[in-house]
């Protein structure tokens, strides 16, 4: 999957704030968007297929627990 010509990147949601970002060069990157201290932030999990879907989902499932504890998941990594 690559981006259509003229488009920089595509976001495909997997649910629960997890998505795959497809860059115009064809690279696929796992990201999670979340809110911490009133600000939107993104957490990067790595490239697909190095990080498979099941692993990205597991990593994304841990983030809300950290936020509840008052820990920013991006700083924890």
MMTF fields as JSON, N, C-alpha, C and O atoms, coordinates in Angstrom:
{
  "mmtfVersion": "1.0.0",
  "mmtfProducer": "UNKNOWN",
  "numBonds": 307,
  "numAtoms": 308,
  "numGroups": 77,
  "numChains": 1,
  "numModels": 1,
  "chainsPerModel": [1],
  "groupsPerChain": [77],
  "chainIdList": ["A"],
  "bondAtomList": [4, 2, 8, 6, 12, 10, 16, 14, 20, 18, 24, 22, 28, 26, 32, 30, 36, 34, 40, 38, 44, 42, 48, 46, 52, 50, 56, 54, 60, 58, 64, 62, 68, 66, 72, 70, 76, 74, 80, 78, 84, 82, 88, 86, 92, 90, 96, 94, 100, 98, 104, 102, 108, 106, 112, 110, 116, 114, 120, 118, 124, 122, 128, 126, 132, 130, 136, 134, 140, 138, 144, 142, 148, 146, 152, 150, 156, 154, 160, 158, 164, 162, 168, 166, 172, 170, 176, 174, 180, 178, 184, 182, 188, 186, 192, 190, 196, 194, 200, 198, 204, 202, 208, 206, 212, 210, 216, 214, 220, 218, 224, 222, 228, 226, 232, 230, 236, 234, 240, 238, 244, 242, 248, 246, 252, 250, 256, 254, 260, 258, 264, 262, 268, 266, 272, 270, 276, 274, 280, 278, 284, 282, 288, 286, 292, 290, 296, 294, 300, 298, 304, 302],
  "bondOrderList": [1, 1, 1, 1, 1, 1, 1, 1, 1, 1, 1, 1, 1, 1, 1, 1, 1, 1, 1, 1, 1, 1, 1, 1, 1, 1, 1, 1, 1, 1, 1, 1, 1, 1, 1, 1, 1, 1, 1, 1, 1, 1, 1, 1, 1, 1, 1, 1, 1, 1, 1, 1, 1, 1, 1, 1, 1, 1, 1, 1, 1, 1, 1, 1, 1, 1, 1, 1, 1, 1, 1, 1, 1, 1, 1, 1],
  "groupList": [{"groupName": "UNK", "atomNameList": ["N", "CA", "C", "O"], "elementList": ["N", "C", "C", "O"], "formalChargeList": [0, 0, 0, 0], "bondAtomList": [1, 0, 2, 1, 3, 2], "bondOrderList": [1, 1, 2], "singleLetterCode": "X", "chemCompType": "L-PEPTIDE LINKING"}],
  "groupTypeList": [0, 0, 0, 0, 0, 0, 0, 0, 0, 0, 0, 0, 0, 0, 0, 0, 0, 0, 0, 0, 0, 0, 0, 0, 0, 0, 0, 0, 0, 0, 0, 0, 0, 0, 0, 0, 0, 0, 0, 0, 0, 0, 0, 0, 0, 0, 0, 0, 0, 0, 0, 0, 0, 0, 0, 0, 0, 0, 0, 0, 0, 0, 0, 0, 0, 0, 0, 0, 0, 0, 0, 0, 0, 0, 0, 0, 0],
  "groupIdList": [1, 2, 3, 4, 5, 6, 7, 8, 9, 10, 11, 12, 13, 14, 15, 16, 17, 18, 19, 20, 21, 22, 23, 24, 25, 26, 27, 28, 29, 30, 31, 32, 33, 34, 35, 36, 37, 38, 39, 40, 41, 42, 43, 44, 45, 46, 47, 48, 49, 50, 51, 52, 53, 54, 55, 56, 57, 58, 59, 60, 61, 62, 63, 64, 65, 66, 67, 68, 69, 70, 71, 72, 73, 74, 75, 76, 77],
  "secStructList": [7, 7, 7, 7, 6, 6, 7, 7, 3, 3, 3, 3, 3, 3, 3, 6, 6, 3, 3, 3, 3, 3, 3, 6, 6, 1, 7, 3, 3, 3, 3, 3, 3, 3, 3, 3, 6, 6, 3, 3, 3, 3, 3, 3, 3, 3, 3, 3, 6, 6, 1, 7, 2, 2, 2, 2, 2, 2, 2, 2, 2, 2, 2, 2, 2, 2, 2, 2, 6, 6, 7, 7, 2, 2, 2, 2, 7],
  "xCoordList": [0.844, 0.0, 0.889, 1.796, 0.643, 1.334, 0.299, -0.866, 0.722, -0.188, -0.448, 0.444, -1.659, -1.932, -1.032, -0.613, -0.741, 0.145, -0.369, -1.564, 0.525, 0.163, -0.271, -0.458, -0.436, -0.843, 0.367, 1.103, 0.58, 1.769, 1.689, 2.628, 0.58, 0.465, -0.997, -1.882, -1.229, -2.572, -2.56, -1.596, -3.626, -3.796, -4.931, -6.043, -4.65, -5.663, -5.837, -4.913, -7.026, -7.3, -7.532, -8.157, -7.007, -7.276, -8.239, -8.717, -8.521, -9.397, -8.603, -7.395, -9.284, -8.652, -7.419, -6.413, -7.504, -6.454, -5.225, -4.295, -5.188, -4.064, -4.315, -5.422, -3.279, -3.4, -2.065, -1.01, -2.142, -0.927, -0.814, -1.765, 0.341, 0.616, 1.37, 2.463, 0.788, 1.422, 2.012, 1.285, 3.328, 4.029, 4.04, 3.785, 4.336, 4.326, 5.436, 5.36, 6.451, 7.503, 7.16, 7.953, 5.972, 5.513, 5.761, 5.259, 6.518, 6.77, 5.493, 4.692, 5.33, 4.139, 4.586, 5.406, 4.042, 4.482, 3.305, 2.27, 3.472, 2.423, 2.5, 3.577, 1.341, 1.245, -0.006, -0.961, 0.017, -1.154, -1.322, -0.373, -2.512, -2.814, -3.532, -4.459, -3.093, -3.696, -3.643, -3.025, -4.299, -4.349, -3.698, -4.036, -2.757, -2.079, -1.942, -1.459, -2.363, -2.349, -3.045, -2.593, -4.142, -4.926, -4.373, -4.916, -3.297, -2.683, -2.681, -2.443, -2.95, -2.868, -1.409, -0.6, -1.091, 0.27, 0.205, -0.83, 1.316, 1.401, 2.558, 3.621, 2.313, 3.31, 3.658, 2.759, 4.926, 5.376, 5.753, 6.43, 5.308, 5.629, 6.622, 7.229, 6.81, 7.758, 7.152, 5.994, 7.984, 7.584, 6.871, 7.193, 5.911, 5.287, 6.091, 6.397, 6.454, 6.06, 6.989, 6.783, 8.011, 8.889, 8.064, 8.293, 7.107, 6.144, 4.822, 4.15, 4.43, 3.163, 1.962, 2.101, 0.803, -0.429, -0.681, -1.012, -0.534, -0.824, 0.077, -0.372, 1.339, 2.267, 1.925, 1.999, 1.556, 1.158, -0.072, -0.162, -1.025, -2.224, -1.865, -2.433, -0.941, -0.516, 0.149, -0.118, 1.013, 1.679, 0.665, 0.761, -0.302, -1.325, -2.229, -2.728, -2.443, -3.315, -2.678, -3.394, -1.358, -0.671, -0.707, -0.62, -0.834, -0.752, -1.829, -1.494, -3.103, -4.11, -3.846, -4.157, -3.278, -2.94, -1.889, -1.953, -0.922, 0.109, -0.487, -0.138, -1.386, -2.012, -2.807, -2.772, -3.517, -4.291, -3.371, -3.756, -2.164, -1.198, -0.489, 0.322, -0.799, -0.16, 1.181, 1.99, 1.423, 2.683, 2.431, 1.51, 3.244, 3.14, 3.761, 4.951, 3.013, 3.556, 4.76, 5.65, 4.801, 5.939, 7.222, 8.303, 7.112, 8.286, 8.695, 9.865, 7.748, 8.03, 8.892, 9.731, 8.674, 9.437, 10.819, 11.644],
  "yCoordList": [-1.171, 0.0, 1.234, 1.344, 2.138, 3.42, 4.52, 4.263, 5.735, 6.875, 7.25, 7.131, 7.702, 8.221, 9.416, 10.125, 9.631, 10.718, 12.056, 12.342, 12.858, 14.164, 14.154, 15.218, 12.977, 12.88, 12.482, 11.57, 13.146, 12.895, 11.584, 10.788, 11.361, 10.157, 9.813, 10.662, 8.545, 8.041, 7.457, 6.798, 7.692, 7.081, 6.079, 6.428, 4.826, 3.772, 3.346, 2.821, 3.579, 3.304, 1.813, 1.119, 1.346, -0.023, 0.001, -1.049, 1.167, 1.296, 1.572, 1.339, 2.068, 2.39, 3.272, 3.076, 4.25, 5.254, 4.713, 5.476, 3.435, 2.854, 3.013, 2.772, 3.419, 3.514, 3.228, 3.27, 2.934, 2.739, 3.929, 4.279, 4.534, 5.692, 5.195, 4.64, 5.395, 4.978, 6.215, 7.121, 6.249, 7.389, 7.264, 6.188, 8.368, 8.338, 7.469, 7.102, 7.134, 6.241, 4.765, 3.881, 4.502, 3.136, 2.583, 1.506, 3.281, 2.758, 2.849, 3.771, 1.868, 1.77, 1.812, 1.001, 2.759, 2.996, 2.942, 3.564, 2.192, 2.117, 3.332, 3.705, 3.961, 5.12, 5.016, 4.318, 5.712, 5.79, 7.244, 7.881, 7.762, 9.135, 9.076, 8.288, 9.916, 9.944, 11.366, 12.254, 11.553, 12.858, 12.748, 11.872, 13.656, 13.674, 15.132, 15.969, 15.432, 16.799, 17.78, 18.912, 17.34, 18.22, 18.44, 19.247, 17.739, 17.916, 16.596, 15.533, 16.685, 15.494, 15.174, 16.06, 13.885, 13.421, 12.136, 11.472, 11.785, 10.534, 9.713, 10.233, 8.426, 7.482, 6.56, 5.994, 6.401, 5.558, 4.177, 4.058, 3.133, 1.761, 1.089, 0.089, 1.598, 1.014, 0.753, 1.073, 0.151, -0.102, -1.444, -2.412, -1.476, -2.725, -3.225, -2.404, -4.468, -5.655, -6.029, -7.065, -5.206, -5.509, -5.653, -6.565, -4.75, -4.827, -5.303, -4.523, -6.554, -7.043, -6.423, -5.833, -6.564, -5.985, -6.405, -5.563, -7.666, -8.159, -7.481, -7.157, -7.266, -6.61, -5.129, -4.589, -4.471, -3.062, -2.904, -1.956, -3.837, -3.785, -3.976, -3.305, -4.87, -5.095, -3.851, -3.471, -3.22, -1.999, -0.877, -0.137, -0.759, 0.279, 0.026, 0.973, -1.236, -1.573, -1.179, -0.972, -1.075, -0.714, 0.784, 1.195, 1.595, 3.053, 3.637, 4.467, 3.258, 3.866, 3.643, 4.504, 2.5, 2.231, 3.195, 3.64, 3.517, 4.48, 5.87, 6.587, 6.25, 7.575, 7.706, 8.753, 6.653, 6.666, 6.853, 7.489, 6.303, 6.439, 7.792, 8.084, 8.619, 9.928, 9.892, 10.808, 8.83, 8.659, 8.882, 8.297, 9.725, 9.936, 8.735, 8.484, 7.979, 6.787, 7.081, 6.241, 8.248, 8.598, 8.76, 8.405, 9.285, 9.456, 8.149, 7.965, 7.239, 5.946, 5.072, 4.304, 5.198, 4.39, 4.923, 4.394],
  "zCoordList": [0.0, 0.0, 0.0, 0.825, -0.893, -0.923, -1.025, -1.331, -0.771, -0.831, -2.282, -3.122, -2.584, -3.916, -4.205, -3.29, -5.473, -5.854, -5.333, -5.41, -4.811, -4.287, -2.831, -2.241, -2.24, -0.844, -0.007, -0.384, 1.115, 1.92, 2.695, 2.674, 3.37, 4.196, 4.442, 4.33, 4.782, 5.06, 6.465, 6.856, 7.228, 8.546, 8.449, 8.052, 8.814, 8.856, 10.304, 10.925, 10.832, 12.243, 12.49, 11.689, 13.626, 14.077, 15.255, 15.685, 15.772, 16.927, 18.186, 18.233, 19.206, 20.5, 20.339, 21.02, 19.426, 19.195, 18.475, 18.215, 18.147, 17.414, 15.92, 15.438, 15.194, 13.747, 13.087, 13.72, 11.795, 11.009, 10.07, 9.372, 10.063, 9.231, 8.005, 8.124, 6.831, 5.578, 4.928, 4.52, 4.835, 4.252, 2.73, 2.187, 2.045, 0.589, 0.001, -1.171, 0.772, 0.291, 0.527, 0.2, 1.1, 1.308, 2.701, 3.022, 3.54, 4.886, 5.718, 5.567, 6.596, 7.445, 8.904, 9.334, 9.657, 11.03, 11.986, 11.75, 13.07, 14.099, 14.994, 15.459, 15.239, 16.109, 16.974, 16.631, 18.082, 18.956, 19.364, 19.82, 19.201, 19.605, 20.945, 21.132, 21.871, 23.199, 23.737, 23.149, 24.856, 25.493, 26.871, 27.666, 27.137, 28.428, 28.868, 28.106, 30.087, 30.626, 29.685, 29.51, 29.085, 28.23, 26.837, 26.082, 26.475, 25.155, 24.397, 24.97, 23.091, 22.241, 21.967, 21.692, 22.047, 21.777, 20.976, 20.939, 20.333, 19.591, 20.134, 20.473, 20.202, 20.672, 19.507, 18.885, 19.204, 18.094, 18.622, 19.643, 17.918, 18.318, 17.383, 17.766, 16.178, 15.251, 13.891, 13.625, 13.025, 11.648, 11.512, 12.202, 10.618, 10.202, 9.013, 8.149, 8.89, 9.64, 10.798, 11.431, 11.092, 12.229, 13.504, 14.298, 13.694, 14.8, 14.201, 13.527, 14.422, 13.867, 14.583, 15.654, 13.986, 14.524, 15.964, 16.799, 16.269, 17.627, 18.659, 19.758, 18.308, 19.237, 19.383, 20.487, 18.297, 18.36, 19.244, 20.023, 19.124, 19.971, 21.438, 22.301, 21.736, 23.122, 23.699, 24.839, 22.909, 23.366, 23.6, 24.579, 22.694, 22.826, 24.03, 24.638, 24.378, 25.507, 26.847, 27.827, 26.902, 28.14, 28.423, 29.58, 27.392, 27.547, 28.453, 29.298, 28.333, 29.214, 30.7, 31.523, 31.044, 32.446, 32.961, 34.107, 32.114, 32.513, 32.688, 33.626, 31.783, 31.86, 33.158, 33.805, 33.537, 34.785, 35.996, 36.977, 35.925, 37.008, 36.992, 37.871, 35.986, 35.883, 35.18, 35.331, 34.406, 33.69, 32.202, 31.632, 31.575, 30.135, 29.427, 29.619, 28.617, 27.952, 27.066, 26.941, 26.456, 25.595, 26.412, 25.941, 27.61, 28.463, 29.12, 29.455, 29.308, 29.937, 29.025, 29.496, 27.721, 26.769, 26.691, 25.947]
}
